[in-house]
């Protein structure tokens, strides 16, 4: 399961500790940082991207509501507050859920599951179905579902598909930037493979049809991380 990063912005020490304790119980949540005021949290968000924010409302200098009103926040936001009167305003600001203190772990988990579902839906929508590849004097459309593997051949890359092969000068770095690693993953300095097309893996080699592709030490850890979280 994909790990998601989160931060906690809460000015009550006991409430902050309890929220952190709950978050650390959830295997797919990683607490990146905690803050006892909204200004420090906002400064962190300007320099870092996180998936989920647990946000208190009543805080000195800048409230949770004011933080959302003053900044463009792409993260899933779960409000944590003792005041129910801010619920309507919070949902107008597109928060994921609204937790009234003191909340139980079960209620906390419900909110986190809602955030996780939203994040997964966003990821699926963001994943492209195809790319355009420069070959000879044209751009050729390649459906990502058709790729078996990409092979490096000196200055060229050869894209192998069931019914054809295409040569391009585009390098592996470019492919890594435009193709999600959850679909086509780098496994060697000379190879990228389509995860869904893998038939078997044995002794640091991947079999796709009749082709055996080596897994190098450089990419081994990231490759096995990808196949452990991918939906084949």
Residue pairs with C-beta under 8 A, 6 or more apart in sequence:
1 27
1 28
1 229
2 28
2 119
2 120
2 123
2 229
3 28
3 29
3 30
4 28
4 29
4 30
4 51
4 52
4 115
4 116
4 119
5 30
5 32
5 49
5 50
5 51
5 52
6 23
6 29
6 30
6 31
6 32
6 50
6 51
6 52
6 53
6 54
7 31
7 32
7 33
7 34
7 35
7 41
7 44
7 45
7 50
7 52
7 53
7 54
8 16
8 19
8 20
8 23
8 31
8 33
8 34
8 35
8 53
8 54
9 34
9 35
9 37
9 38
9 41
9 53
9 54
9 55
9 56
9 59
9 64
9 67
10 16
10 19
10 34
10 35
10 36
10 54
10 55
10 56
10 80
11 36
11 37
11 56
11 58
11 59
11 60
12 56
13 36
15 56
15 80
15 101
16 34
16 36
19 54
19 80
19 108
20 31
20 34
22 105
22 108
22 109
23 29
23 31
23 54
23 112
24 31
25 105
26 109
26 112
28 116
29 52
29 112
32 48
32 50
33 44
35 41
35 44
37 59
37 60
37 61
37 62
38 55
38 59
38 61
38 62
38 63
38 64
38 66
38 67
39 61
39 62
41 53
41 55
41 67
42 62
42 67
42 70
42 71
45 53
45 71
45 73
45 75
49 74
49 75
50 75
51 75
51 76
51 115
51 119
52 75
52 76
52 77
52 78
52 96
52 112
52 115
52 119
53 73
53 75
53 76
53 77
53 78
54 78
54 80
55 64
55 67
55 68
55 77
55 78
55 79
55 80
55 95
56 64
56 79
56 80
56 81
57 63
57 64
57 65
57 79
57 81
57 83
57 86
57 90
58 64
58 81
58 82
58 83
62 70
64 79
64 81
65 86
65 89
65 90
65 93
67 73
68 77
68 90
68 93
68 95
69 93
76 96
76 115
76 118
76 119
77 93
77 94
77 95
77 96
78 95
78 96
78 97
78 98
78 99
78 111
78 112
78 115
79 86
79 90
79 95
79 97
79 98
79 99
80 99
80 101
80 103
81 98
81 99
81 100
81 101
82 100
82 101
84 100
86 98
87 98
90 98
91 98
96 111
96 114
96 115
96 118
97 110
97 111
97 114
97 115
99 107
99 108
99 111
127 180
127 182
127 183
128 144
128 178
128 179
128 180
129 143
129 144
129 145
130 141
130 142
130 143
130 144
131 141
131 142
131 144
131 178
131 179
132 139
132 140
132 141
132 142
133 139
133 140
133 141
133 142
133 159
133 166
133 168
133 170
134 168
134 169
134 170
135 166
135 167
135 168
140 166
142 159
142 161
142 166
144 179
144 183
144 184
144 194
145 196
146 161
146 162
146 163
147 159
147 160
147 161
147 184
147 194
147 197
148 160
148 161
148 162
148 193
148 194
148 197
148 208
148 209
148 211
149 160
149 191
149 192
149 193
149 194
149 197
149 208
149 211
149 213
150 157
150 158
150 159
150 160
150 172
150 175
150 184
150 191
150 192
150 193
151 157
151 158
151 160
151 190
151 191
152 158
152 172
152 189
152 190
152 191
153 167
155 169
156 167
156 168
156 169
157 167
157 168
157 169
157 170
157 171
157 172
157 175
158 165
158 166
158 167
159 165
159 166
159 167
159 168
160 211
172 186
172 189
172 192
175 184
175 192
176 186
176 192
179 192
181 222
181 226
182 195
182 226
182 229
182 230
183 194
183 195
183 196
184 192
184 193
184 194
184 195
185 192
185 193
185 195
185 219
185 222
185 223
185 226
185 227
186 192
186 219
186 222
186 223
187 193
187 206
187 213
187 214
187 215
187 216
187 219
187 220
187 223
188 213
188 214
188 215
188 216
188 218
188 219
189 216
189 218
191 213
191 214
193 206
193 208
193 213
194 208
195 226
195 227
195 230
195 232
196 230
196 232
197 208
198 206
198 207
198 208
198 227
199 207
199 208
199 209
200 206
200 207
201 207
201 215
201 227
204 214
204 215
204 220
205 212
205 213
205 214
205 215
206 212
206 213
206 214
206 215
207 213
215 223
